[in-house]
Amino acid sequence: MYYPEIFSQPQTEAAARELICNPEQELSPDQRWEVETAWLLEHIRLLPGLTIDYGCGIGRLTKHLPGPVVGVDISASMLAMAQTYVDRRDCVFAHPEWMSPSHLRACNILAVWVLQHIPAVEQAVTFLRECLIPSGLFWVVDHGKRHIPVKQNGEFGWAVDRLNTIDVMYRHFQLVDMEDMPAHLCNKGATLSCWRKL
């Protein structure tokens, strides 16, 4: 059974960092947080205007993006921490259920290590496409593989299915650019990709 509550368990910034940036390539969560965040901010090129940081966590990217920014996350505890961590007047935070394409006209959407965790990813991508202006950009960091948080018989784990998130993006967007994430940051197979709304 889908268990999104895993993302609401961290009660401290340190615990949130560890869940968002788990140790990979001999980097601790804090090291990966600093190095990967800096790399992403250097490589993601945003159009002027509103950005949606989808799956923002406590706002590790939101904090540094040019405003205005809407940080979106399913975790109430992460959103509460984001208010303090980001501390910007041109940023607001919301649960996905509060989003409305009729009120949000984003020029950019970021989904960093997020799509792989969403069971109904096709539905989520379709919805986000509606929030994006024509020719808007959608930036994705992902392995393509699925890692859905589940809990069965009281045991937590990560379920894998055959759906590829990159294939989902191809069905709704035009690929602009894709590059491998650096090997010293994360496990092999991850990419940073940029997509344009048709």
N, CA and C atoms as a LAMMPS dump frame, in Angstrom:
ITEM: TIMESTEP
0
ITEM: NUMBER OF ATOMS
594
ITEM: BOX BOUNDS ff ff ff
-5.0000000000000000e+02 5.0000000000000000e+02
-5.0000000000000000e+02 5.0000000000000000e+02
-5.0000000000000000e+02 5.0000000000000000e+02
ITEM: ATOMS id mol type element x y z
1 1 1 N 0.835 -1.185 0
2 1 2 C 0 0 0
3 1 3 C 0.885 1.256 0
4 2 1 N 0.542 2.206 -0.855
5 2 2 C 1.286 3.459 -0.954
6 2 3 C 1.388 4.123 0.415
7 3 1 N 2.598 4.557 0.771
8 3 2 C 2.85 5.077 2.114
9 3 3 C 3.595 6.411 2.035
10 4 1 N 2.887 7.486 1.627
11 4 2 C 3.544 8.794 1.53
12 4 3 C 3.923 9.373 2.878
13 5 1 N 3.388 8.8 3.96
14 5 2 C 3.68 9.318 5.297
15 5 3 C 5.168 9.259 5.642
16 6 1 N 5.93 8.441 4.913
17 6 2 C 7.371 8.384 5.168
18 6 3 C 8.002 9.764 5.046
19 7 1 N 7.443 10.594 4.142
20 7 2 C 8.015 11.919 3.924
21 7 3 C 7.592 12.931 4.993
22 8 1 N 6.646 12.556 5.846
23 8 2 C 6.19 13.448 6.908
24 8 3 C 6.826 13.125 8.251
25 9 1 N 7.655 12.089 8.292
26 9 2 C 8.223 11.664 9.574
27 9 3 C 9.345 12.557 10.1
28 10 1 N 10.198 13.119 9.245
29 10 2 C 11.287 13.94 9.79
30 10 3 C 10.759 15.143 10.569
31 11 1 N 11.264 15.309 11.769
32 11 2 C 10.841 16.429 12.609
33 11 3 C 11.944 17.474 12.79
34 12 1 N 13.111 17.207 12.22
35 12 2 C 14.217 18.152 12.295
36 12 3 C 14.772 18.364 10.895
37 13 1 N 15.481 19.466 10.704
38 13 2 C 16.087 19.749 9.405
39 13 3 C 17.107 18.678 9.039
40 14 1 N 17.87 18.208 10.016
41 14 2 C 18.882 17.18 9.75
42 14 3 C 18.228 15.891 9.259
43 15 1 N 17.12 15.497 9.878
44 15 2 C 16.415 14.286 9.468
45 15 3 C 15.814 14.455 8.077
46 16 1 N 15.329 15.643 7.785
47 16 2 C 14.766 15.915 6.457
48 16 3 C 15.857 15.846 5.392
49 17 1 N 17.008 16.413 5.683
50 17 2 C 18.127 16.362 4.739
51 17 3 C 18.515 14.912 4.426
52 18 1 N 18.514 14.064 5.456
53 18 2 C 18.915 12.672 5.264
54 18 3 C 17.907 11.917 4.406
55 19 1 N 16.615 12.251 4.543
56 19 2 C 15.6 11.597 3.728
57 19 3 C 15.645 12.1 2.283
58 20 1 N 15.879 13.395 2.116
59 20 2 C 15.899 14.003 0.781
60 20 3 C 17.166 13.611 0.026
61 21 1 N 18.3 13.668 0.716
62 21 2 C 19.598 13.337 0.1
63 21 3 C 20.23 12.189 0.875
64 22 1 N 19.743 10.984 0.621
65 22 2 C 20.319 9.838 1.309
66 22 3 C 21.771 9.643 0.86
67 23 1 N 22.576 8.995 1.694
68 23 2 C 24.001 8.838 1.35
69 23 3 C 24.197 8.071 0.045
70 24 1 N 24.988 8.625 -0.838
71 24 2 C 25.367 7.951 -2.082
72 24 3 C 26.788 8.35 -2.435
73 25 1 N 27.488 7.456 -3.112
74 25 2 C 28.853 7.712 -3.591
75 25 3 C 29.774 8.228 -2.482
76 26 1 N 29.657 7.647 -1.306
77 26 2 C 30.491 7.992 -0.151
78 26 3 C 30.255 9.407 0.344
79 27 1 N 29.175 10.037 -0.092
80 27 2 C 28.819 11.366 0.407
81 27 3 C 27.785 11.231 1.519
82 28 1 N 27.988 11.95 2.6
83 28 2 C 26.983 11.987 3.659
84 28 3 C 25.795 12.811 3.164
85 29 1 N 24.637 12.73 3.827
86 29 2 C 23.503 13.568 3.418
87 29 3 C 23.851 15.051 3.346
88 30 1 N 24.584 15.556 4.335
89 30 2 C 24.949 16.978 4.332
90 30 3 C 25.896 17.313 3.183
91 31 1 N 26.867 16.429 2.914
92 31 2 C 27.793 16.67 1.808
93 31 3 C 27.06 16.642 0.476
94 32 1 N 26.202 15.653 0.304
95 32 2 C 25.461 15.555 -0.952
96 32 3 C 24.514 16.742 -1.107
97 33 1 N 23.91 17.156 -0.018
98 33 2 C 23.019 18.32 -0.026
99 33 3 C 23.752 19.535 -0.583
100 34 1 N 24.925 19.796 -0.066
101 34 2 C 25.676 20.981 -0.476
102 34 3 C 26.176 20.864 -1.921
103 35 1 N 26.805 19.735 -2.253
104 35 2 C 27.451 19.595 -3.558
105 35 3 C 26.417 19.442 -4.673
106 36 1 N 25.414 18.585 -4.464
107 36 2 C 24.415 18.37 -5.501
108 36 3 C 23.56 19.607 -5.715
109 37 1 N 23.194 20.276 -4.639
110 37 2 C 22.395 21.501 -4.766
111 37 3 C 23.134 22.535 -5.591
112 38 1 N 24.406 22.731 -5.306
113 38 2 C 25.202 23.707 -6.053
114 38 3 C 25.293 23.327 -7.526
115 39 1 N 25.486 22.029 -7.8
116 39 2 C 25.576 21.582 -9.192
117 39 3 C 24.268 21.834 -9.924
118 40 1 N 23.154 21.512 -9.305
119 40 2 C 21.853 21.711 -9.946
120 40 3 C 21.58 23.189 -10.213
121 41 1 N 21.891 24.03 -9.254
122 41 2 C 21.653 25.463 -9.434
123 41 3 C 22.506 26.037 -10.564
124 42 1 N 23.651 25.438 -10.794
125 42 2 C 24.532 25.886 -11.878
126 42 3 C 24.03 25.422 -13.247
127 43 1 N 23.346 24.279 -13.293
128 43 2 C 22.979 23.676 -14.575
129 43 3 C 21.529 23.896 -14.989
130 44 1 N 20.659 24.234 -14.058
131 44 2 C 19.256 24.478 -14.404
132 44 3 C 19.096 25.928 -14.84
133 45 1 N 18.585 26.122 -16.038
134 45 2 C 18.38 27.459 -16.587
135 45 3 C 16.879 27.733 -16.673
136 46 1 N 16.42 28.709 -15.919
137 46 2 C 14.996 28.99 -15.813
138 46 3 C 14.579 30.155 -16.701
139 47 1 N 13.373 30.061 -17.226
140 47 2 C 12.779 31.197 -17.912
141 47 3 C 12.343 32.225 -16.872
142 48 1 N 12.321 33.512 -17.228
143 48 2 C 11.818 34.514 -16.289
144 48 3 C 10.354 34.246 -15.961
145 49 1 N 9.983 34.399 -14.704
146 49 2 C 8.598 34.208 -14.306
147 49 3 C 8.462 33.191 -13.193
148 50 1 N 7.233 32.792 -12.916
149 50 2 C 6.919 31.901 -11.801
150 50 3 C 7.512 30.506 -12.007
151 51 1 N 8.096 29.958 -10.93
152 51 2 C 8.623 28.598 -10.918
153 51 3 C 7.883 27.784 -9.869
154 52 1 N 7.499 26.559 -10.231
155 52 2 C 6.947 25.606 -9.277
156 52 3 C 8.03 24.594 -8.942
157 53 1 N 8.398 24.515 -7.665
158 53 2 C 9.348 23.506 -7.196
159 53 3 C 8.517 22.359 -6.631
160 54 1 N 8.284 21.342 -7.473
161 54 2 C 7.351 20.265 -7.15
162 54 3 C 8.081 19.166 -6.387
163 55 1 N 7.644 18.933 -5.155
164 55 2 C 8.372 18.027 -4.278
165 55 3 C 9.535 18.766 -3.652
166 56 1 N 9.253 19.964 -3.174
167 56 2 C 10.306 20.884 -2.725
168 56 3 C 10.974 20.452 -1.431
169 57 1 N 10.353 19.537 -0.666
170 57 2 C 10.924 19.177 0.624
171 57 3 C 10.958 20.388 1.539
172 58 1 N 12.099 20.619 2.161
173 58 2 C 12.213 21.796 3.036
174 58 3 C 12.725 23.012 2.257
175 59 1 N 12.864 22.867 0.941
176 59 2 C 13.191 24.023 0.112
177 59 3 C 14.654 24.193 -0.221
178 60 1 N 15.373 23.085 -0.386
179 60 2 C 16.817 23.218 -0.641
180 60 3 C 17.094 23.964 -1.945
181 61 1 N 16.254 23.776 -2.98
182 61 2 C 16.406 24.535 -4.221
183 61 3 C 15.588 25.817 -4.173
184 62 1 N 14.392 25.725 -3.615
185 62 2 C 13.504 26.894 -3.528
186 62 3 C 14.226 28.094 -2.951
187 63 1 N 15.023 27.862 -1.935
188 63 2 C 15.738 28.925 -1.23
189 63 3 C 16.587 29.774 -2.163
190 64 1 N 17.086 29.171 -3.242
191 64 2 C 18.055 29.845 -4.106
192 64 3 C 17.518 30.213 -5.485
193 65 1 N 16.303 29.8 -5.813
194 65 2 C 15.754 30.083 -7.137
195 65 3 C 15.309 31.532 -7.253
196 66 1 N 15.433 32.113 -8.442
197 66 2 C 14.89 33.466 -8.623
198 66 3 C 13.369 33.42 -8.482
199 67 1 N 12.815 34.417 -7.794
200 67 2 C 11.376 34.409 -7.53
201 67 3 C 10.571 34.924 -8.694
202 68 1 N 9.266 34.78 -8.576
203 68 2 C 8.517 34.118 -7.5
204 68 3 C 8.547 32.591 -7.648
205 69 1 N 8.39 31.908 -6.501
206 69 2 C 8.438 30.447 -6.482
207 69 3 C 7.282 29.909 -5.641
208 70 1 N 6.67 28.841 -6.126
209 70 2 C 5.702 28.085 -5.345
210 70 3 C 6.327 26.732 -5.034
211 71 1 N 6.566 26.468 -3.755
212 71 2 C 7.094 25.177 -3.328
213 71 3 C 5.94 24.254 -2.997
214 72 1 N 5.944 23.068 -3.586
215 72 2 C 4.836 22.123 -3.422
216 72 3 C 5.366 20.82 -2.845
217 73 1 N 4.682 20.299 -1.83
218 73 2 C 5.095 19.028 -1.244
219 73 3 C 3.904 18.375 -0.556
220 74 1 N 3.91 17.025 -0.496
221 74 2 C 2.819 16.312 0.167
222 74 3 C 3.008 16.241 1.672
223 75 1 N 4.209 16.603 2.151
224 75 2 C 4.527 16.474 3.569
225 75 3 C 4.273 17.785 4.314
226 76 1 N 3.351 17.747 5.263
227 76 2 C 3.06 18.937 6.063
228 76 3 C 4.269 19.347 6.902
229 77 1 N 5.011 18.358 7.417
230 77 2 C 6.176 18.691 8.236
231 77 3 C 7.281 19.322 7.394
232 78 1 N 7.467 18.828 6.172
233 78 2 C 8.472 19.433 5.28
234 78 3 C 8.07 20.865 4.931
235 79 1 N 6.797 21.078 4.621
236 79 2 C 6.334 22.425 4.274
237 79 3 C 6.51 23.377 5.445
238 80 1 N 6.259 22.907 6.654
239 80 2 C 6.425 23.757 7.84
240 80 3 C 7.893 24.15 8.008
241 81 1 N 8.801 23.188 7.799
242 81 2 C 10.232 23.501 7.906
243 81 3 C 10.678 24.423 6.779
244 82 1 N 10.062 24.28 5.602
245 82 2 C 10.441 25.112 4.455
246 82 3 C 10.181 26.586 4.727
247 83 1 N 9.133 26.889 5.45
248 83 2 C 8.82 28.283 5.761
249 83 3 C 10.005 28.958 6.451
250 84 1 N 10.612 28.236 7.389
251 84 2 C 11.753 28.78 8.135
252 84 3 C 13.037 28.698 7.332
253 85 1 N 13.259 27.549 6.664
254 85 2 C 14.507 27.343 5.941
255 85 3 C 14.651 28.328 4.781
256 86 1 N 13.573 28.56 4.048
257 86 2 C 13.636 29.434 2.863
258 86 3 C 13.528 30.9 3.265
259 87 1 N 12.52 31.241 4.061
260 87 2 C 12.361 32.585 4.624
261 87 3 C 12.46 33.683 3.555
262 88 1 N 11.572 33.584 2.547
263 88 2 C 11.531 34.594 1.482
264 88 3 C 10.093 35.041 1.256
265 89 1 N 9.928 36.317 1.013
266 89 2 C 8.585 36.852 0.798
267 89 3 C 8.022 36.506 -0.568
268 90 1 N 8.89 36.206 -1.533
269 90 2 C 8.412 35.887 -2.884
270 90 3 C 8.241 34.384 -3.094
271 91 1 N 8.168 33.619 -1.994
272 91 2 C 7.924 32.179 -2.052
273 91 3 C 6.699 31.829 -1.215
274 92 1 N 5.866 30.962 -1.757
275 92 2 C 4.757 30.403 -0.997
276 92 3 C 4.849 28.89 -1.087
277 93 1 N 4.216 28.217 -0.124
278 93 2 C 4.289 26.763 -0.07
279 93 3 C 2.889 26.178 -0.003
280 94 1 N 2.704 25.022 -0.658
281 94 2 C 1.376 24.447 -0.747
282 94 3 C 1.438 22.936 -0.902
283 95 1 N 0.384 22.275 -0.468
284 95 2 C 0.168 20.855 -0.715
285 95 3 C -0.327 20.716 -2.15
286 96 1 N -0.017 19.62 -2.848
287 96 2 C -0.48 19.459 -4.243
288 96 3 C -1.988 19.63 -4.41
289 97 1 N -2.766 19.249 -3.414
290 97 2 C -4.217 19.361 -3.517
291 97 3 C -4.687 20.815 -3.57
292 98 1 N -3.832 21.737 -3.166
293 98 2 C -4.207 23.153 -3.174
294 98 3 C -3.899 23.82 -4.506
295 99 1 N -3.228 23.077 -5.402
296 99 2 C -2.843 23.663 -6.682
297 99 3 C -4.015 23.675 -7.654
298 100 1 N -4.065 24.717 -8.467
299 100 2 C -5.092 24.807 -9.502
300 100 3 C -4.483 25.396 -10.766
301 101 1 N -4.551 24.671 -11.887
302 101 2 C -4 25.206 -13.14
303 101 3 C -4.621 26.531 -13.556
304 102 1 N -5.854 26.785 -13.127
305 102 2 C -6.501 28.045 -13.498
306 102 3 C -5.906 29.231 -12.756
307 103 1 N -5.197 28.963 -11.639
308 103 2 C -4.594 30.04 -10.857
309 103 3 C -3.075 30.093 -10.975
310 104 1 N -2.473 29.005 -11.451
311 104 2 C -1.019 28.95 -11.57
312 104 3 C -0.618 28.963 -13.04
313 105 1 N 0.139 29.949 -13.444
314 105 2 C 0.657 30.004 -14.804
315 105 3 C 2.18 30.038 -14.703
316 106 1 N 2.756 28.867 -14.53
317 106 2 C 4.19 28.763 -14.292
318 106 3 C 4.973 28.794 -15.596
319 107 1 N 6.139 29.411 -15.537
320 107 2 C 7.072 29.401 -16.662
321 107 3 C 8.034 28.222 -16.552
322 108 1 N 8.222 27.741 -15.315
323 108 2 C 9.149 26.643 -15.055
324 108 3 C 8.559 25.709 -14.002
325 109 1 N 8.876 24.431 -14.134
326 109 2 C 8.573 23.455 -13.095
327 109 3 C 9.833 22.634 -12.854
328 110 1 N 10.145 22.402 -11.583
329 110 2 C 11.242 21.519 -11.214
330 110 3 C 10.658 20.296 -10.514
331 111 1 N 11.173 19.122 -10.826
332 111 2 C 10.827 17.894 -10.11
333 111 3 C 12.126 17.119 -9.906
334 112 1 N 12.765 17.347 -8.776
335 112 2 C 14.08 16.78 -8.484
336 112 3 C 13.923 15.598 -7.537
337 113 1 N 14.195 14.395 -8.049
338 113 2 C 14.052 13.149 -7.284
339 113 3 C 12.627 12.981 -6.755
340 114 1 N 11.636 13.313 -7.575
341 114 2 C 10.244 13.294 -7.119
342 114 3 C 9.37 12.337 -7.927
343 115 1 N 9.417 12.407 -9.251
344 115 2 C 8.495 11.635 -10.078
345 115 3 C 8.603 10.137 -9.823
346 116 1 N 9.786 9.681 -9.475
347 116 2 C 9.996 8.254 -9.233
348 116 3 C 9.211 7.732 -8.031
349 117 1 N 8.775 8.652 -7.148
350 117 2 C 8.074 8.25 -5.931
351 117 3 C 6.55 8.348 -6.036
352 118 1 N 6.024 8.829 -7.16
353 118 2 C 4.589 9.076 -7.296
354 118 3 C 3.913 7.899 -7.985
355 119 1 N 2.943 7.251 -7.341
356 119 2 C 2.276 6.107 -7.983
357 119 3 C 1.556 6.497 -9.271
358 120 1 N 0.747 7.559 -9.211
359 120 2 C -0.011 8.004 -10.383
360 120 3 C 0.776 9.089 -11.111
361 121 1 N 1.977 8.73 -11.585
362 121 2 C 2.869 9.736 -12.155
363 121 3 C 2.319 10.308 -13.462
364 122 1 N 1.645 9.504 -14.258
365 122 2 C 1.065 10.011 -15.501
366 122 3 C 0.049 11.113 -15.209
367 123 1 N -0.774 10.89 -14.206
368 123 2 C -1.765 11.882 -13.797
369 123 3 C -1.088 13.143 -13.276
370 124 1 N -0.029 12.981 -12.482
371 124 2 C 0.683 14.132 -11.932
372 124 3 C 1.338 14.965 -13.035
373 125 1 N 1.982 14.294 -13.996
374 125 2 C 2.64 15.005 -15.098
375 125 3 C 1.609 15.727 -15.964
376 126 1 N 0.476 15.084 -16.216
377 126 2 C -0.596 15.719 -16.985
378 126 3 C -1.097 16.972 -16.288
379 127 1 N -1.276 16.884 -14.977
380 127 2 C -1.733 18.031 -14.198
381 127 3 C -0.705 19.163 -14.231
382 128 1 N 0.559 18.82 -14.033
383 128 2 C 1.602 19.841 -14.035
384 128 3 C 1.719 20.511 -15.4
385 129 1 N 1.512 19.746 -16.458
386 129 2 C 1.544 20.323 -17.801
387 129 3 C 0.491 21.428 -17.932
388 130 1 N -0.654 21.236 -17.321
389 130 2 C -1.714 22.236 -17.375
390 130 3 C -1.332 23.506 -16.613
391 131 1 N -0.444 23.386 -15.642
392 131 2 C -0.001 24.547 -14.858
393 131 3 C 1.075 25.359 -15.571
394 132 1 N 1.622 24.809 -16.657
395 132 2 C 2.753 25.414 -17.347
396 132 3 C 2.28 26.229 -18.553
397 133 1 N 2.886 27.38 -18.747
398 133 2 C 2.547 28.204 -19.906
399 133 3 C 3.033 27.529 -21.182
400 134 1 N 2.49 27.876 -22.356
401 134 2 C 3.033 27.348 -23.612
402 134 3 C 4.524 27.653 -23.724
403 135 1 N 5.292 26.666 -24.138
404 135 2 C 6.759 26.767 -24.254
405 135 3 C 7.458 26.852 -22.903
406 136 1 N 6.724 26.619 -21.81
407 136 2 C 7.355 26.58 -20.492
408 136 3 C 8.277 25.382 -20.359
409 137 1 N 9.184 25.426 -19.383
410 137 2 C 10.201 24.385 -19.2
411 137 3 C 9.91 23.537 -17.962
412 138 1 N 10.149 22.235 -18.102
413 138 2 C 9.97 21.287 -17.008
414 138 3 C 11.309 20.581 -16.824
415 139 1 N 11.952 20.796 -15.672
416 139 2 C 13.248 20.197 -15.365
417 139 3 C 13.047 18.993 -14.452
418 140 1 N 13.664 17.866 -14.799
419 140 2 C 13.482 16.616 -14.059
420 140 3 C 14.838 16.006 -13.716
421 141 1 N 14.996 15.624 -12.45
422 141 2 C 16.134 14.789 -12.042
423 141 3 C 15.557 13.466 -11.587
424 142 1 N 16.037 12.376 -12.183
425 142 2 C 15.411 11.082 -11.932
426 142 3 C 16.3 9.966 -12.473
427 143 1 N 16.099 8.763 -11.953
428 143 2 C 16.742 7.573 -12.511
429 143 3 C 15.906 6.958 -13.624
430 144 1 N 14.658 7.438 -13.767
431 144 2 C 13.74 6.8 -14.69
432 144 3 C 13.04 5.623 -14.034
433 145 1 N 13.769 4.919 -13.172
434 145 2 C 13.208 3.78 -12.446
435 145 3 C 12.267 4.269 -11.341
436 146 1 N 11.448 3.35 -10.861
437 146 2 C 10.449 3.699 -9.86
438 146 3 C 10.89 3.267 -8.462
439 147 1 N 10.617 4.086 -7.48
440 147 2 C 10.876 3.782 -6.072
441 147 3 C 9.709 4.344 -5.275
442 148 1 N 8.625 3.578 -5.202
443 148 2 C 7.398 4.045 -4.573
444 148 3 C 7.38 3.607 -3.11
445 149 1 N 7.204 4.543 -2.171
446 149 2 C 7.165 4.159 -0.757
447 149 3 C 5.901 3.357 -0.443
448 150 1 N 6.091 2.175 0.151
449 150 2 C 4.958 1.308 0.48
450 150 3 C 5.136 0.748 1.889
451 151 1 N 4.006 0.332 2.447
452 151 2 C 4.033 -0.334 3.746
453 151 3 C 3.088 -1.521 3.679
454 152 1 N 3.62 -2.713 3.949
455 152 2 C 2.818 -3.932 3.939
456 152 3 C 3.124 -4.738 5.189
457 153 1 N 2.043 -5.149 5.875
458 153 2 C 2.187 -5.91 7.123
459 153 3 C 3.097 -5.197 8.116
460 154 1 N 2.968 -3.873 8.146
461 154 2 C 3.749 -3.089 9.089
462 154 3 C 5.181 -2.831 8.689
463 155 1 N 5.6 -3.374 7.544
464 155 2 C 6.984 -3.214 7.084
465 155 3 C 7.065 -2.173 5.977
466 156 1 N 8.021 -1.247 6.107
467 156 2 C 8.217 -0.212 5.092
468 156 3 C 9.217 -0.679 4.044
469 157 1 N 8.981 -0.265 2.789
470 157 2 C 9.925 -0.578 1.725
471 157 3 C 9.681 0.296 0.514
472 158 1 N 10.452 0.053 -0.544
473 158 2 C 10.32 0.794 -1.796
474 158 3 C 9.924 -0.173 -2.903
475 159 1 N 8.751 0.051 -3.488
476 159 2 C 8.267 -0.822 -4.557
477 159 3 C 8.768 -0.327 -5.906
478 160 1 N 9.011 -1.258 -6.807
479 160 2 C 9.478 -0.949 -8.16
480 160 3 C 8.471 -1.52 -9.15
481 161 1 N 8.057 -0.712 -10.125
482 161 2 C 7.221 -1.233 -11.196
483 161 3 C 7.933 -1.002 -12.531
484 162 1 N 7.282 -1.344 -13.624
485 162 2 C 7.946 -1.275 -14.932
486 162 3 C 7.804 0.081 -15.604
487 163 1 N 7.063 0.981 -14.991
488 163 2 C 6.865 2.298 -15.583
489 163 3 C 8.158 3.104 -15.527
490 164 1 N 8.492 3.762 -16.619
491 164 2 C 9.681 4.613 -16.681
492 164 3 C 9.229 6.066 -16.738
493 165 1 N 9.676 6.866 -15.79
494 165 2 C 9.213 8.252 -15.706
495 165 3 C 9.64 9.076 -16.919
496 166 1 N 10.782 8.739 -17.501
497 166 2 C 11.227 9.468 -18.69
498 166 3 C 10.29 9.189 -19.864
499 167 1 N 9.814 7.956 -19.971
500 167 2 C 8.842 7.625 -21.012
501 167 3 C 7.559 8.443 -20.832
502 168 1 N 7.157 8.637 -19.588
503 168 2 C 5.972 9.455 -19.308
504 168 3 C 6.198 10.883 -19.784
505 169 1 N 7.368 11.43 -19.507
506 169 2 C 7.67 12.795 -19.937
507 169 3 C 7.627 12.908 -21.459
508 170 1 N 8.148 11.92 -22.176
509 170 2 C 8.123 11.947 -23.644
510 170 3 C 6.699 12.015 -24.186
511 171 1 N 5.74 11.462 -23.46
512 171 2 C 4.357 11.467 -23.936
513 171 3 C 3.695 12.835 -23.814
514 172 1 N 4.282 13.72 -23.004
515 172 2 C 3.623 14.996 -22.729
516 172 3 C 4.463 16.232 -23.078
517 173 1 N 5.751 16.024 -23.315
518 173 2 C 6.657 17.153 -23.536
519 173 3 C 7.657 16.835 -24.64
520 174 1 N 8.293 17.876 -25.133
521 174 2 C 9.388 17.723 -26.09
522 174 3 C 10.704 17.847 -25.338
523 175 1 N 11.585 16.884 -25.542
524 175 2 C 12.883 16.923 -24.871
525 175 3 C 13.734 18.045 -25.435
526 176 1 N 14.275 18.88 -24.56
527 176 2 C 15.174 19.959 -24.945
528 176 3 C 16.622 19.524 -24.75
529 177 1 N 16.899 18.912 -23.599
530 177 2 C 18.273 18.502 -23.298
531 177 3 C 18.251 17.456 -22.19
532 178 1 N 19.224 16.569 -22.203
533 178 2 C 19.367 15.563 -21.145
534 178 3 C 20.845 15.281 -20.95
535 179 1 N 21.27 15.285 -19.7
536 179 2 C 22.659 14.949 -19.397
537 179 3 C 22.715 14.072 -18.164
538 180 1 N 23.739 13.237 -18.109
539 180 2 C 23.929 12.372 -16.956
540 180 3 C 24.271 13.205 -15.735
541 181 1 N 23.727 12.817 -14.594
542 181 2 C 24.156 13.42 -13.344
543 181 3 C 25.585 12.964 -13.067
544 182 1 N 26.417 13.83 -12.472
545 182 2 C 27.812 13.46 -12.215
546 182 3 C 27.932 12.221 -11.341
547 183 1 N 28.861 11.355 -11.704
548 183 2 C 29.029 10.074 -11.012
549 183 3 C 29.424 10.241 -9.549
550 184 1 N 30.049 11.374 -9.205
551 184 2 C 30.475 11.56 -7.815
552 184 3 C 29.33 12.026 -6.914
553 185 1 N 28.162 12.317 -7.516
554 185 2 C 27.031 12.82 -6.734
555 185 3 C 26.006 11.755 -6.389
556 186 1 N 25.747 10.862 -7.333
557 186 2 C 24.663 9.905 -7.125
558 186 3 C 24.923 8.646 -7.939
559 187 1 N 24.093 7.65 -7.705
560 187 2 C 24.275 6.365 -8.384
561 187 3 C 24.086 6.49 -9.893
562 188 1 N 24.73 5.624 -10.624
563 188 2 C 24.723 5.654 -12.08
564 188 3 C 23.301 5.524 -12.639
565 189 1 N 23.042 6.236 -13.721
566 189 2 C 21.754 6.141 -14.399
567 189 3 C 20.863 7.343 -14.227
568 190 1 N 21.202 8.215 -13.293
569 190 2 C 20.382 9.408 -13.065
570 190 3 C 20.694 10.47 -14.112
571 191 1 N 19.676 11.222 -14.487
572 191 2 C 19.847 12.289 -15.468
573 191 3 C 19.187 13.575 -15.006
574 192 1 N 19.686 14.676 -15.532
575 192 2 C 19.01 15.968 -15.454
576 192 3 C 18.479 16.225 -16.856
577 193 1 N 17.165 16.356 -16.98
578 193 2 C 16.578 16.578 -18.294
579 193 3 C 15.7 17.82 -18.293
580 194 1 N 15.657 18.477 -19.445
581 194 2 C 14.839 19.665 -19.628
582 194 3 C 13.836 19.385 -20.733
583 195 1 N 12.565 19.71 -20.469
584 195 2 C 11.47 19.437 -21.395
585 195 3 C 10.683 20.707 -21.657
586 196 1 N 10.186 20.838 -22.876
587 196 2 C 9.388 22.007 -23.233
588 196 3 C 7.945 21.598 -23.509
589 197 1 N 7.023 22.395 -23.003
590 197 2 C 5.619 22.134 -23.28
591 197 3 C 5.314 22.435 -24.733
592 198 1 N 4.65 21.512 -25.394
593 198 2 C 4.319 21.669 -26.804
594 198 3 C 3.103 22.574 -26.967
